[in-house]
Amino acid sequence: MKIIIRHKMNNNDKQELSLEEFKIKFRNELNSAIQVYTHHEQQKDMIKPPFMVMNKDYKAEFYQDLRWNFNNHVQSVYYIDKITY
């Protein structure tokens, strides 16, 4: 899996990273985004019956749609442009 990231202000600044490299380079941003995502999902799950939300793994759900979640839940000067498999 390759992740292509770009700088928001300078589109010429393009980097291609593996998932492991991405996790290392953007560790703080990812942790922040996962926390925001988890809080948001927990707030939505409060209105659902308990049997529907038992044992949810919000971190795994975050990575299922990594591009959208990273771009929308993190405040970074970089964004994920494309993910190739």
A tleap script that builds the chain and sets N, CA, C and O, in Angstrom:
source leaprc.protein.ff14SB
mol = sequence {
  NMET LYS ILE ILE ILE ARG HIE LYS MET ASN
  ASN ASN ASP LYS GLN GLU LEU SER LEU GLU
  GLU PHE LYS ILE LYS PHE ARG ASN GLU LEU
  ASN SER ALA ILE GLN VAL TYR THR HIE HIE
  GLU GLN GLN LYS ASP MET ILE LYS PRO PRO
  PHE MET VAL MET ASN LYS ASP TYR LYS ALA
  GLU PHE TYR GLN ASP LEU ARG TRP ASN PHE
  ASN ASN HIE VAL GLN SER VAL TYR TYR ILE
  ASP LYS ILE THR CTYR
}
set mol.1.N position { 0.842 -1.171 0.000 }
set mol.1.CA position { 0.000 0.000 0.000 }
set mol.1.C position { 0.891 1.240 0.000 }
set mol.1.O position { 1.778 1.378 0.843 }
set mol.2.N position { 0.653 2.118 -0.931 }
set mol.2.CA position { 1.386 3.380 -1.016 }
set mol.2.C position { 0.414 4.530 -0.798 }
set mol.2.O position { -0.689 4.545 -1.344 }
set mol.3.N position { 0.840 5.486 0.003 }
set mol.3.CA position { 0.031 6.659 0.308 }
set mol.3.C position { 0.735 7.874 -0.274 }
set mol.3.O position { 1.896 8.139 0.039 }
set mol.4.N position { 0.032 8.604 -1.116 }
set mol.4.CA position { 0.588 9.818 -1.717 }
set mol.4.C position { 0.019 11.003 -0.953 }
set mol.4.O position { -1.194 11.211 -0.914 }
set mol.5.N position { 0.909 11.773 -0.350 }
set mol.5.CA position { 0.480 12.951 0.400 }
set mol.5.C position { 0.976 14.202 -0.305 }
set mol.5.O position { 2.000 14.190 -0.988 }
set mol.6.N position { 0.233 15.269 -0.126 }
set mol.6.CA position { 0.593 16.560 -0.711 }
set mol.6.C position { 0.460 17.644 0.338 }
set mol.6.O position { -0.311 17.523 1.291 }
set mol.7.N position { 1.219 18.695 0.146 }
set mol.7.CA position { 1.137 19.869 0.994 }
set mol.7.C position { -0.050 20.696 0.527 }
set mol.7.O position { -0.253 20.858 -0.677 }
set mol.8.N position { -0.837 21.222 1.460 }
set mol.8.CA position { -2.040 21.965 1.089 }
set mol.8.C position { -1.736 23.262 0.357 }
set mol.8.O position { -2.503 23.673 -0.514 }
set mol.9.N position { -0.628 23.913 0.698 }
set mol.9.CA position { -0.299 25.199 0.087 }
set mol.9.C position { 0.574 25.066 -1.157 }
set mol.9.O position { 0.561 25.930 -2.034 }
set mol.10.N position { 1.324 23.984 -1.222 }
set mol.10.CA position { 2.267 23.801 -2.318 }
set mol.10.C position { 2.041 22.418 -2.926 }
set mol.10.O position { 2.591 21.431 -2.438 }
set mol.11.N position { 1.243 22.339 -3.975 }
set mol.11.CA position { 0.919 21.041 -4.568 }
set mol.11.C position { 2.118 20.344 -5.196 }
set mol.11.O position { 2.054 19.150 -5.489 }
set mol.12.N position { 3.203 21.069 -5.406 }
set mol.12.CA position { 4.402 20.437 -5.954 }
set mol.12.C position { 5.115 19.579 -4.914 }
set mol.12.O position { 5.908 18.703 -5.260 }
set mol.13.N position { 4.830 19.834 -3.644 }
set mol.13.CA position { 5.427 19.056 -2.556 }
set mol.13.C position { 4.629 17.767 -2.402 }
set mol.13.O position { 3.618 17.735 -1.700 }
set mol.14.N position { 5.084 16.715 -3.053 }
set mol.14.CA position { 4.391 15.427 -3.092 }
set mol.14.C position { 5.327 14.356 -2.537 }
set mol.14.O position { 6.510 14.319 -2.878 }
set mol.15.N position { 4.794 13.490 -1.687 }
set mol.15.CA position { 5.584 12.403 -1.122 }
set mol.15.C position { 4.798 11.103 -1.260 }
set mol.15.O position { 3.573 11.083 -1.141 }
set mol.16.N position { 5.522 10.031 -1.509 }
set mol.16.CA position { 4.916 8.708 -1.582 }
set mol.16.C position { 5.497 7.877 -0.451 }
set mol.16.O position { 6.705 7.647 -0.387 }
set mol.17.N position { 4.619 7.427 0.442 }
set mol.17.CA position { 5.049 6.695 1.628 }
set mol.17.C position { 4.311 5.365 1.729 }
set mol.17.O position { 3.182 5.225 1.258 }
set mol.18.N position { 4.969 4.399 2.350 }
set mol.18.CA position { 4.264 3.164 2.688 }
set mol.18.C position { 3.415 3.457 3.931 }
set mol.18.O position { 3.585 4.494 4.572 }
set mol.19.N position { 2.506 2.543 4.264 }
set mol.19.CA position { 1.652 2.740 5.434 }
set mol.19.C position { 2.492 2.861 6.704 }
set mol.19.O position { 2.186 3.683 7.567 }
set mol.20.N position { 3.542 2.056 6.829 }
set mol.20.CA position { 4.398 2.100 8.014 }
set mol.20.C position { 5.130 3.449 8.113 }
set mol.20.O position { 5.211 4.039 9.191 }
set mol.21.N position { 5.653 3.925 6.992 }
set mol.21.CA position { 6.328 5.225 6.977 }
set mol.21.C position { 5.346 6.345 7.304 }
set mol.21.O position { 5.683 7.284 8.026 }
set mol.22.N position { 4.139 6.243 6.771 }
set mol.22.CA position { 3.106 7.237 7.040 }
set mol.22.C position { 2.771 7.279 8.531 }
set mol.22.O position { 2.646 8.354 9.117 }
set mol.23.N position { 2.626 6.093 9.141 }
set mol.23.CA position { 2.307 6.029 10.573 }
set mol.23.C position { 3.416 6.639 11.417 }
set mol.23.O position { 3.132 7.274 12.433 }
set mol.24.N position { 4.668 6.462 11.022 }
set mol.24.CA position { 5.788 7.023 11.769 }
set mol.24.C position { 5.855 8.535 11.599 }
set mol.24.O position { 5.989 9.272 12.576 }
set mol.25.N position { 5.761 8.989 10.358 }
set mol.25.CA position { 5.908 10.415 10.064 }
set mol.25.C position { 4.757 11.251 10.627 }
set mol.25.O position { 4.966 12.381 11.069 }
set mol.26.N position { 3.550 10.700 10.610 }
set mol.26.CA position { 2.375 11.444 11.045 }
set mol.26.C position { 1.774 10.865 12.332 }
set mol.26.O position { 0.554 10.848 12.498 }
set mol.27.N position { 2.616 10.403 13.221 }
set mol.27.CA position { 2.165 9.760 14.459 }
set mol.27.C position { 1.262 10.676 15.280 }
set mol.27.O position { 0.181 10.262 15.698 }
set mol.28.N position { 1.689 11.908 15.514 }
set mol.28.CA position { 0.899 12.833 16.333 }
set mol.28.C position { -0.427 13.177 15.662 }
set mol.28.O position { -1.470 13.191 16.315 }
set mol.29.N position { -0.389 13.449 14.374 }
set mol.29.CA position { -1.607 13.789 13.649 }
set mol.29.C position { -2.586 12.620 13.630 }
set mol.29.O position { -3.792 12.811 13.786 }
set mol.30.N position { -2.062 11.405 13.438 }
set mol.30.CA position { -2.925 10.221 13.425 }
set mol.30.C position { -3.576 9.998 14.784 }
set mol.30.O position { -4.772 9.716 14.864 }
set mol.31.N position { -2.793 10.123 15.854 }
set mol.31.CA position { -3.357 9.947 17.191 }
set mol.31.C position { -4.456 10.969 17.459 }
set mol.31.O position { -5.508 10.634 18.003 }
set mol.32.N position { -4.206 12.206 17.076 }
set mol.32.CA position { -5.206 13.257 17.249 }
set mol.32.C position { -6.459 12.966 16.431 }
set mol.32.O position { -7.573 13.103 16.936 }
set mol.33.N position { -6.287 12.569 15.190 }
set mol.33.CA position { -7.424 12.283 14.317 }
set mol.33.C position { -8.230 11.094 14.833 }
set mol.33.O position { -9.460 11.116 14.784 }
set mol.34.N position { -7.559 10.068 15.323 }
set mol.34.CA position { -8.259 8.895 15.855 }
set mol.34.C position { -9.055 9.278 17.099 }
set mol.34.O position { -10.170 8.793 17.289 }
set mol.35.N position { -8.502 10.133 17.939 }
set mol.35.CA position { -9.227 10.585 19.123 }
set mol.35.C position { -10.474 11.388 18.741 }
set mol.35.O position { -11.545 11.187 19.313 }
set mol.36.N position { -10.330 12.287 17.782 }
set mol.36.CA position { -11.479 13.083 17.322 }
set mol.36.C position { -12.529 12.170 16.707 }
set mol.36.O position { -13.719 12.306 16.990 }
set mol.37.N position { -12.088 11.237 15.865 }
set mol.37.CA position { -13.011 10.292 15.222 }
set mol.37.C position { -13.736 9.449 16.277 }
set mol.37.O position { -14.953 9.276 16.207 }
set mol.38.N position { -12.996 8.931 17.243 }
set mol.38.CA position { -13.578 8.101 18.299 }
set mol.38.C position { -14.617 8.884 19.086 }
set mol.38.O position { -15.712 8.384 19.342 }
set mol.39.N position { -14.279 10.104 19.470 }
set mol.39.CA position { -15.223 10.933 20.226 }
set mol.39.C position { -16.492 11.184 19.406 }
set mol.39.O position { -17.604 11.073 19.923 }
set mol.40.N position { -16.318 11.517 18.142 }
set mol.40.CA position { -17.450 11.779 17.261 }
set mol.40.C position { -18.355 10.545 17.128 }
set mol.40.O position { -19.578 10.654 17.217 }
set mol.41.N position { -17.750 9.383 16.917 }
set mol.41.CA position { -18.519 8.151 16.768 }
set mol.41.C position { -19.203 7.755 18.075 }
set mol.41.O position { -20.333 7.266 18.048 }
set mol.42.N position { -18.548 7.955 19.211 }
set mol.42.CA position { -19.161 7.634 20.503 }
set mol.42.C position { -20.377 8.514 20.756 }
set mol.42.O position { -21.378 8.057 21.308 }
set mol.43.N position { -20.289 9.781 20.349 }
set mol.43.CA position { -21.436 10.669 20.501 }
set mol.43.C position { -22.611 10.186 19.658 }
set mol.43.O position { -23.757 10.227 20.107 }
set mol.44.N position { -22.334 9.730 18.443 }
set mol.44.CA position { -23.396 9.199 17.577 }
set mol.44.C position { -23.962 7.893 18.134 }
set mol.44.O position { -25.157 7.623 18.010 }
set mol.45.N position { -23.092 7.085 18.749 }
set mol.45.CA position { -23.521 5.780 19.251 }
set mol.45.C position { -24.340 5.875 20.538 }
set mol.45.O position { -24.955 4.892 20.953 }
set mol.46.N position { -24.352 7.034 21.164 }
set mol.46.CA position { -25.115 7.186 22.414 }
set mol.46.C position { -26.613 7.001 22.185 }
set mol.46.O position { -27.334 6.604 23.101 }
set mol.47.N position { -27.081 7.282 20.986 }
set mol.47.CA position { -28.517 7.172 20.735 }
set mol.47.C position { -28.917 5.787 20.221 }
set mol.47.O position { -30.103 5.506 20.049 }
set mol.48.N position { -27.943 4.935 19.980 }
set mol.48.CA position { -28.225 3.581 19.494 }
set mol.48.C position { -28.416 2.639 20.677 }
set mol.48.O position { -27.906 2.902 21.766 }
set mol.49.N position { -29.141 1.552 20.476 }
set mol.49.CA position { -29.275 0.552 21.543 }
set mol.49.C position { -27.906 -0.054 21.879 }
set mol.49.O position { -27.062 -0.192 20.993 }
set mol.50.N position { -27.679 -0.410 23.129 }
set mol.50.CA position { -26.364 -0.918 23.560 }
set mol.50.C position { -25.865 -2.124 22.784 }
set mol.50.O position { -24.661 -2.242 22.557 }
set mol.51.N position { -26.753 -3.026 22.366 }
set mol.51.CA position { -26.285 -4.216 21.652 }
set mol.51.C position { -25.693 -3.875 20.281 }
set mol.51.O position { -24.963 -4.685 19.710 }
set mol.52.N position { -25.996 -2.696 19.751 }
set mol.52.CA position { -25.469 -2.313 18.440 }
set mol.52.C position { -24.058 -1.726 18.523 }
set mol.52.O position { -23.364 -1.649 17.509 }
set mol.53.N position { -23.630 -1.317 19.705 }
set mol.53.CA position { -22.337 -0.644 19.818 }
set mol.53.C position { -21.343 -1.386 20.704 }
set mol.53.O position { -20.280 -0.848 21.016 }
set mol.54.N position { -21.658 -2.575 21.104 }
set mol.54.CA position { -20.755 -3.321 21.982 }
set mol.54.C position { -19.470 -3.680 21.243 }
set mol.54.O position { -19.504 -4.101 20.086 }
set mol.55.N position { -18.352 -3.510 21.912 }
set mol.55.CA position { -17.034 -3.919 21.429 }
set mol.55.C position { -16.662 -3.314 20.074 }
set mol.55.O position { -16.078 -3.998 19.233 }
set mol.56.N position { -16.987 -2.066 19.858 }
set mol.56.CA position { -16.609 -1.417 18.604 }
set mol.56.C position { -15.130 -1.045 18.653 }
set mol.56.O position { -14.629 -0.580 19.677 }
set mol.57.N position { -14.457 -1.250 17.565 }
set mol.57.CA position { -13.045 -0.890 17.442 }
set mol.57.C position { -12.952 0.336 16.532 }
set mol.57.O position { -12.869 0.215 15.310 }
set mol.58.N position { -12.968 1.510 17.151 }
set mol.58.CA position { -12.988 2.753 16.390 }
set mol.58.C position { -11.702 2.971 15.602 }
set mol.58.O position { -11.726 3.565 14.524 }
set mol.59.N position { -10.596 2.501 16.127 }
set mol.59.CA position { -9.323 2.656 15.406 }
set mol.59.C position { -9.343 1.862 14.101 }
set mol.59.O position { -8.890 2.357 13.069 }
set mol.60.N position { -9.861 0.648 14.139 }
set mol.60.CA position { -9.965 -0.160 12.921 }
set mol.60.C position { -10.925 0.487 11.931 }
set mol.60.O position { -10.668 0.489 10.727 }
set mol.61.N position { -12.027 1.035 12.431 }
set mol.61.CA position { -12.970 1.726 11.555 }
set mol.61.C position { -12.317 2.958 10.919 }
set mol.61.O position { -12.571 3.270 9.755 }
set mol.62.N position { -11.482 3.647 11.681 }
set mol.62.CA position { -10.777 4.820 11.165 }
set mol.62.C position { -9.900 4.432 9.979 }
set mol.62.O position { -9.886 5.129 8.964 }
set mol.63.N position { -9.176 3.338 10.098 }
set mol.63.CA position { -8.265 2.909 9.030 }
set mol.63.C position { -8.998 2.317 7.821 }
set mol.63.O position { -8.417 2.226 6.739 }
set mol.64.N position { -10.263 1.913 7.985 }
set mol.64.CA position { -11.017 1.395 6.840 }
set mol.64.C position { -11.221 2.470 5.780 }
set mol.64.O position { -11.260 2.176 4.585 }
set mol.65.N position { -11.349 3.711 6.221 }
set mol.65.CA position { -11.481 4.830 5.279 }
set mol.65.C position { -10.447 5.885 5.665 }
set mol.65.O position { -10.788 7.020 5.997 }
set mol.66.N position { -9.196 5.490 5.614 }
set mol.66.CA position { -8.091 6.316 6.081 }
set mol.66.C position { -8.035 7.673 5.393 }
set mol.66.O position { -7.866 8.698 6.053 }
set mol.67.N position { -8.174 7.682 4.095 }
set mol.67.CA position { -8.039 8.938 3.351 }
set mol.67.C position { -9.067 9.971 3.814 }
set mol.67.O position { -8.701 11.098 4.147 }
set mol.68.N position { -10.328 9.604 3.836 }
set mol.68.CA position { -11.371 10.543 4.222 }
set mol.68.C position { -11.212 10.959 5.677 }
set mol.68.O position { -11.290 12.146 5.995 }
set mol.69.N position { -10.991 9.990 6.563 }
set mol.69.CA position { -10.891 10.295 7.987 }
set mol.69.C position { -9.675 11.165 8.301 }
set mol.69.O position { -9.777 12.101 9.093 }
set mol.70.N position { -8.535 10.870 7.695 }
set mol.70.CA position { -7.352 11.689 7.947 }
set mol.70.C position { -7.571 13.103 7.432 }
set mol.70.O position { -7.276 14.069 8.135 }
set mol.71.N position { -8.081 13.235 6.224 }
set mol.71.CA position { -8.256 14.559 5.630 }
set mol.71.C position { -9.300 15.399 6.358 }
set mol.71.O position { -9.226 16.627 6.324 }
set mol.72.N position { -10.260 14.774 7.008 }
set mol.72.CA position { -11.340 15.522 7.635 }
set mol.72.C position { -11.253 15.628 9.154 }
set mol.72.O position { -11.937 16.460 9.750 }
set mol.73.N position { -10.434 14.811 9.784 }
set mol.73.CA position { -10.368 14.835 11.247 }
set mol.73.C position { -9.026 15.317 11.790 }
set mol.73.O position { -8.815 15.305 13.003 }
set mol.74.N position { -8.131 15.734 10.928 }
set mol.74.CA position { -6.819 16.182 11.407 }
set mol.74.C position { -6.540 17.583 10.887 }
set mol.74.O position { -6.960 17.955 9.791 }
set mol.75.N position { -5.831 18.338 11.688 }
set mol.75.CA position { -5.422 19.677 11.263 }
set mol.75.C position { -3.943 19.595 10.919 }
set mol.75.O position { -3.080 19.703 11.790 }
set mol.76.N position { -3.672 19.407 9.657 }
set mol.76.CA position { -2.309 19.265 9.179 }
set mol.76.C position { -2.160 20.053 7.885 }
set mol.76.O position { -3.140 20.328 7.194 }
set mol.77.N position { -0.927 20.409 7.571 }
set mol.77.CA position { -0.676 21.102 6.302 }
set mol.77.C position { -0.589 20.100 5.156 }
set mol.77.O position { -0.474 20.495 3.996 }
set mol.78.N position { -0.643 18.810 5.472 }
set mol.78.CA position { -0.618 17.762 4.458 }
set mol.78.C position { -1.980 17.079 4.380 }
set mol.78.O position { -2.730 17.039 5.355 }
set mol.79.N position { -2.277 16.553 3.215 }
set mol.79.CA position { -3.496 15.755 3.048 }
set mol.79.C position { -3.155 14.534 2.192 }
set mol.79.O position { -2.195 14.544 1.422 }
set mol.80.N position { -3.958 13.492 2.344 }
set mol.80.CA position { -3.761 12.286 1.549 }
set mol.80.C position { -4.438 12.505 0.203 }
set mol.80.O position { -5.652 12.690 0.121 }
set mol.81.N position { -3.642 12.480 -0.829 }
set mol.81.CA position { -4.154 12.683 -2.188 }
set mol.81.C position { -4.688 11.378 -2.768 }
set mol.81.O position { -5.742 11.352 -3.405 }
set mol.82.N position { -3.945 10.296 -2.539 }
set mol.82.CA position { -4.328 9.018 -3.150 }
set mol.82.C position { -3.724 7.871 -2.354 }
set mol.82.O position { -2.642 7.996 -1.780 }
set mol.83.N position { -4.435 6.758 -2.328 }
set mol.83.CA position { -3.922 5.525 -1.735 }
set mol.83.C position { -3.967 4.467 -2.827 }
set mol.83.O position { -5.020 4.212 -3.411 }
set mol.84.N position { -2.824 3.853 -3.099 }
set mol.84.CA position { -2.760 2.797 -4.096 }
set mol.84.C position { -2.404 1.487 -3.426 }
set mol.84.O position { -1.651 1.455 -2.453 }
set mol.85.N position { -2.949 0.415 -3.955 }
set mol.85.CA position { -2.720 -0.915 -3.365 }
set mol.85.C position { -1.836 -1.747 -4.236 }
set mol.85.O position { -1.537 -2.892 -3.898 }
savepdb mol mol.pdb
quit
